[in-house]
Each structure stands twice: as structure tokens, then as C-alpha cells.
Amino acid sequence: MPSCEICGNGPAEIKIKINNTILSVCQLCAKYGTIIEDNKTKSQKAIPKQVQQQESAEEMLLDNFGKIIERARLEKGLNQKEFAAQLNIPLNVLKLAEAGRRLDLITAKKIEKALKVKLIEKVA
């Protein structure tokens, strides 16, 4: 079983949603978001897997999305804190995105619109 994506300790048995980002977390960290699936109880609130697969099959992030975001943000003269506040997202989400580690499609679309850049490509 994978480890918690927030604390890195306990087994990630629960899926939660924080600002349109889905994370696999332990029981202790589940309080930080909205529970969408609990592997022990299989909550009825779970997002159907077909919907998740269909969305990811149609759109995909560019490989260098982090560098694109950072370069465009700097060109606009914004620091990370200002830009995260402008987008109404947590600063940590922006930092992970600029590091090229994690970015959900909804946030990517917000960033594309704000910076007038392309981060998502259509996949046939």
C-alpha cells in the first residue's frame, strides 16, 4: 500500500479532494480535505473511474508545464505568493506545479487563462 501523499507516513487508504486535487492519504490526514473514497468502506461519494479515465485520455499536461508556468509568471512580474492568491489556490499547489511535480487539469486551465500560455494538449 502506498504511503500518505501529505505526511508520508501511514498507508494511503483514503482518497480526498483539496481544491480540485485528488490525493491518497492516511486516516489522520483525511481531515484536510473532502473524502471521496475510503478503501476500507468504499464510500458512495467516490468519483466513477470511467469519468476519470475519460478526462485524462482527452487532455494531457505538457512535459515542461512547470518551467512554462514559472517563466510566464516571472514575465508578469509576480511572485509565487501573489500569483497563488490571484488564482485563489494554495501556495503549495503552485510550488508543486512550478516544480513540475503535480498539477490537476482544472488548475492548469486557470493558469493558462491567467498567464496566456499553453499547458494542456489534446490527445486523440
C-alpha positions in Angstrom: 0.0 0.0 0.0 1.4 3.4 -0.9 2.2 6.0 1.8 0.2 9.1 2.5 0.8 11.9 0.0 0.6 14.6 2.7 2.6 13.3 5.7 4.4 10.4 4.0 3.8 8.1 7.0 0.6 6.0 7.2 -0.8 3.8 4.5 -2.8 5.8 1.9 -6.2 4.2 2.3 -8.4 7.2 1.7 -8.8 9.5 -1.3 -9.6 13.1 -0.6 -10.2 16.2 -2.6 -8.4 19.5 -1.8 -9.0 22.4 -4.2 -9.8 20.1 -7.2 -6.7 17.9 -6.5 -7.2 14.3 -5.5 -4.8 12.8 -3.0 -4.3 9.4 -1.4 -3.9 10.0 2.3 -3.8 8.2 5.7 -6.6 8.3 8.2 -5.0 11.2 10.1 -4.6 13.4 7.1 -8.1 12.7 5.7 -9.4 15.7 7.8 -7.6 18.1 5.5 -10.0 17.5 2.6 -13.3 16.1 1.4 -13.3 12.3 1.5 -14.3 10.9 -1.9 -13.3 7.3 -1.4 -12.3 5.2 1.6 -10.7 1.9 0.6 -12.0 0.3 3.8 -15.6 1.4 3.4 -15.9 2.2 -0.3 -17.8 5.5 0.2 -20.7 6.1 -2.3 -19.3 9.6 -2.9 -16.4 8.1 -5.0 -15.9 9.6 -8.4 -16.6 6.9 -11.1 -13.3 5.6 -12.6 -14.7 5.8 -16.1 -15.1 9.6 -15.8 -11.6 10.0 -14.5 -10.1 7.9 -17.3 -12.1 9.6 -20.0 -11.0 13.1 -18.9 -7.3 12.1 -18.7 -7.5 10.4 -22.2 -8.7 13.6 -23.8 -6.3 16.2 -22.3 -2.8 15.9 -21.0 -0.3 18.3 -19.5 2.8 19.3 -21.5 6.0 17.7 -20.1 7.6 21.0 -19.3 4.5 22.6 -17.7 6.4 23.7 -14.6 9.0 25.7 -16.5 6.3 27.3 -18.7 4.4 28.5 -15.6 7.4 29.9 -13.8 8.8 31.7 -16.8 5.4 33.3 -17.7 4.7 34.3 -14.0 8.1 36.0 -13.8 7.5 37.8 -17.1 4.3 39.2 -15.5 6.4 40.4 -12.5 4.5 38.3 -10.0 6.0 36.3 -7.1 4.5 32.9 -6.2 2.5 34.1 -3.3 0.9 36.9 -5.3 0.1 34.6 -8.2 -1.4 31.9 -6.0 -3.6 34.5 -4.3 -4.7 35.8 -7.7 -5.7 32.3 -8.8 -7.2 31.6 -5.4 -5.2 28.4 -4.9 -2.9 27.4 -2.0 0.8 28.5 -2.4 1.9 24.9 -2.1 -0.2 23.8 -5.1 1.6 26.5 -7.2 5.0 25.5 -5.9 4.4 21.8 -6.8 3.2 22.9 -10.3 6.2 25.0 -10.9 8.5 22.2 -9.8 6.8 20.0 -12.4 5.6 17.6 -9.8 1.8 17.9 -9.7 -0.9 19.9 -11.4 -4.6 19.0 -11.9 -6.3 20.0 -15.2 -8.7 22.4 -13.6 -5.9 24.4 -12.0 -3.9 24.1 -15.2 -6.7 25.8 -17.1 -6.9 28.6 -14.6 -3.1 29.2 -15.0 -3.4 29.0 -18.8 -6.0 31.7 -18.8 -4.2 34.0 -16.3 -0.8 33.8 -18.0 -2.0 33.3 -21.5 0.2 30.2 -22.0 -0.5 26.6 -23.2 -0.1 23.8 -20.7 -2.6 21.3 -21.9 -2.6 19.3 -25.2 -5.5 17.4 -26.6 -4.8 13.7 -27.0 -6.8 11.6 -29.6 
